[in-house]
Amino acid sequence: MTVYRASDPGVGTAIPECVEANIRLKENKHLLDCPHRTSFRLDFNINLIHLPNIHLGWWCSFDHNVIESLSLPGLGSLSATVLSSDLFAFLKRSSPPLLELVLGHEHDFLPLVECLRLAPQLRRFEMWEPHCPVVESLFAALVESPSLLPQLSTLVIRFNQDESDAIFDSFWTVALRAFVARRARFQVLHLGVPKSLHDSKMPPPHIVAQFRELALDGVQIHLGALYETWTHTFS
């Protein structure tokens, strides 16, 4: 295995400090991996056209000039914080066979749904600290547009405290509609919150009953706290 560090010539630099941002060459597969919280800037002089995985973590931001210049038609997995407009341009330019996408919370004027239309093969989508309206818009689009993410089977959403406080009955209603509409394909919905939800934030009884019906079909709907020992599974 060959490991390139961010400080190596022709590989890149990490801002504000050099951290291990590795390109691992193992079994003829490339992995760009940056596990630390940072804003990451790359200036590659090596050929990465076949790079299938970029795992910067949702907390790592892609420099605008970097993703603007990248073309990775072999990319199958991406984990990073990227502006919606930059992500759209990247996906349109590269047309990668993306199967897994983990995104941070940086959204701009371009709706996230428009980006996802360019990833029709996506099977697993994870969002960190999204705004509730962004998630509700995604659920609504999954209902209204059968051609959006037709292969999606796993959806993971991890809210921060402010957004978990913004969960109301309308959120659960649109979430249920999305799962009913996609029940033939959906397998897992995981909602992460910082701490246990108050009873007033939990889904109302009629939605719980329908979630349990979905569970009988094999769908896993799971709530979990990130910083407490609290879980709730509908089964």
C-alpha positions in Angstrom: 0.0 0.0 0.0 1.3 3.4 -1.0 0.2 6.3 1.2 0.5 9.9 0.1 0.2 12.6 2.7 -1.2 16.1 2.2 2.3 17.6 2.5 3.8 15.4 -0.3 4.6 17.3 -3.5 1.9 17.0 -6.1 -0.7 15.6 -3.8 -2.2 18.5 -2.0 -2.4 20.7 1.1 -4.9 20.9 3.9 -6.1 24.2 5.3 -5.6 25.3 8.1 -3.0 22.6 8.8 -1.5 19.6 7.2 -3.4 16.5 8.2 -3.3 13.0 6.8 -5.2 13.2 3.6 -4.3 9.9 2.0 -4.6 8.4 -1.4 -4.3 4.7 -0.8 -3.3 2.5 -3.6 -4.5 -1.0 -2.6 -5.6 -3.8 -4.8 -5.5 -1.4 -7.8 -8.2 0.7 -6.1 -7.8 4.4 -5.0 -9.2 5.9 -1.9 -8.8 9.6 -1.0 -9.4 9.6 2.8 -9.3 12.6 5.1 -10.7 11.6 8.6 -10.0 15.0 10.3 -12.1 18.1 10.6 -10.7 20.6 8.1 -11.2 22.5 5.0 -9.4 20.5 2.3 -7.7 21.9 -0.8 -6.0 19.6 -3.4 -3.8 20.5 -6.3 -3.2 17.1 -8.0 -0.5 16.5 -10.5 -1.3 12.8 -10.6 -4.0 11.0 -12.6 -7.1 10.4 -10.5 -9.6 9.8 -13.3 -10.3 6.3 -12.0 -10.6 7.2 -8.3 -13.7 5.3 -7.1 -13.9 6.6 -3.5 -13.6 10.0 -1.8 -14.1 9.9 1.9 -13.4 13.3 3.4 -16.1 13.0 6.0 -19.1 15.2 6.1 -17.2 17.8 8.2 -14.5 18.3 5.5 -15.2 21.0 3.0 -14.1 20.7 -0.6 -12.5 23.9 -1.8 -14.6 25.4 -4.6 -11.7 25.5 -7.1 -10.9 21.9 -6.5 -14.3 20.3 -7.2 -14.8 22.7 -10.0 -11.8 21.2 -11.8 -12.3 17.5 -10.8 -13.7 15.0 -13.3 -14.0 11.6 -11.8 -16.2 9.4 -14.1 -15.3 6.3 -12.0 -16.4 7.6 -8.6 -18.7 5.3 -6.7 -18.6 6.8 -3.2 -18.4 10.4 -2.1 -18.4 11.7 1.5 -17.8 15.5 2.0 -19.3 18.9 2.5 -20.0 20.4 -0.9 -22.2 23.3 -1.9 -25.2 22.2 -3.9 -24.2 24.2 -6.9 -20.7 22.8 -6.9 -22.0 19.2 -6.5 -24.4 19.7 -9.4 -21.6 20.9 -11.7 -19.4 18.1 -10.7 -22.0 15.4 -11.2 -23.0 16.8 -14.5 -19.4 17.0 -15.7 -18.3 13.6 -14.5 -21.5 11.5 -14.7 -20.1 9.1 -12.1 -21.8 5.8 -11.2 -22.3 7.0 -7.7 -23.7 4.4 -5.3 -23.1 6.1 -1.9 -23.3 9.8 -1.0 -22.7 11.4 2.4 -23.2 15.1 2.5 -22.6 17.8 5.0 -25.0 20.7 5.6 -23.8 23.3 3.2 -26.7 24.1 0.8 -27.0 27.2 -1.4 -29.4 28.5 -3.9 -29.6 25.3 -5.9 -32.1 22.7 -4.5 -30.4 19.5 -3.4 -33.0 17.5 -5.3 -31.6 18.8 -8.6 -28.2 17.4 -7.7 -29.7 14.0 -6.8 -31.3 13.7 -10.2 -27.8 13.4 -11.6 -27.1 10.3 -9.4 -29.8 7.8 -10.6 -27.8 4.8 -9.4 -27.5 6.0 -5.8 -28.4 3.3 -3.3 -27.4 4.9 0.0 -27.8 8.6 0.8 -26.7 10.2 4.1 -27.2 13.8 5.2 -25.5 15.5 8.2 -27.1 18.5 9.8 -29.6 19.3 7.0 -32.3 21.8 7.5 -35.8 20.3 8.1 -37.3 22.0 5.0 -34.5 20.4 2.8 -35.4 17.0 4.1 -39.1 17.5 3.7 -38.5 18.7 0.1 -36.6 15.5 -0.6 -39.4 13.4 0.8 -41.9 15.3 -1.3 -39.8 14.9 -4.4 -39.5 11.1 -3.8 -43.3 10.9 -3.8 -43.9 13.2 -6.8 -41.0 12.0 -9.1 -40.7 8.2 -9.4 -37.6 8.8 -11.6 -35.7 10.4 -8.7 -33.3 8.0 -7.1 -35.0 4.9 -8.3 -32.4 2.6 -6.7 -32.3 4.3 -3.3 -32.7 1.7 -0.5 -31.0 3.4 2.5 -31.6 6.9 3.8 -29.8 8.2 6.8 -30.5 11.7 8.2 -28.6 13.1 11.2 -30.1 16.3 12.6 -28.5 18.9 14.9 -30.4 20.1 17.9 -32.0 23.1 16.3 -33.3 21.1 13.4 -34.5 18.2 15.6 -36.5 20.8 17.6 -38.1 21.8 14.3 -39.6 18.3 13.7 -43.4 18.5 13.7 -46.3 16.2 12.5 -45.9 17.5 9.0 -42.4 16.0 8.9 -43.6 12.6 9.8 -46.5 12.9 7.4 -44.3 13.6 4.4 -41.8 10.9 5.5 -44.5 8.3 5.6 -45.8 9.3 2.2 -42.3 8.9 0.8 -41.9 5.4 2.3 -45.3 4.2 1.1 -44.5 5.5 -2.4 -41.1 3.7 -2.4 -41.9 0.7 -0.3 -40.9 -1.7 -3.1 -37.3 -0.4 -2.9 -36.7 1.3 0.5 -35.1 -0.9 3.1 -33.8 1.5 5.8 -34.6 4.9 7.2 -32.4 6.0 10.1 -33.0 9.4 11.8 -30.3 10.5 14.1 -30.9 13.3 16.7 -28.5 14.7 19.3 -30.7 13.5 22.2 -33.9 11.6 22.8 -37.0 13.2 21.2 -39.7 14.7 23.4 -43.0 12.9 23.1 -44.4 15.9 21.3 -41.8 15.4 18.5 -42.5 11.7 18.0 -44.8 10.6 15.2 -48.5 10.6 16.1 -50.2 7.3 16.7 -51.8 6.9 13.2 -48.3 7.3 11.6 -46.7 4.9 14.1 -49.3 2.3 13.1 -48.4 2.7 9.4 -44.7 2.7 10.1 -45.3 -0.7 11.8 -47.1 -2.0 8.7 -44.1 -1.0 6.6 -41.9 -2.8 9.1 -43.9 -6.0 8.5 -42.8 -5.7 4.8 -39.2 -5.7 6.0 -38.6 -1.9 6.1 -36.4 -0.7 9.0 -37.4 2.6 10.5 -35.1 3.6 13.3 -34.6 6.7 15.5 -31.4 7.1 17.5 -29.7 9.6 19.7 -26.1 10.6 18.8 -25.1 11.6 22.4 -27.5 9.5 24.6 -28.4 5.9 24.9 -31.8 6.2 23.3 -33.2 4.3 20.3 -36.7 3.8 19.0 -37.5 1.2 16.3 -40.9 0.8 14.7 -41.6 -2.9 14.5 
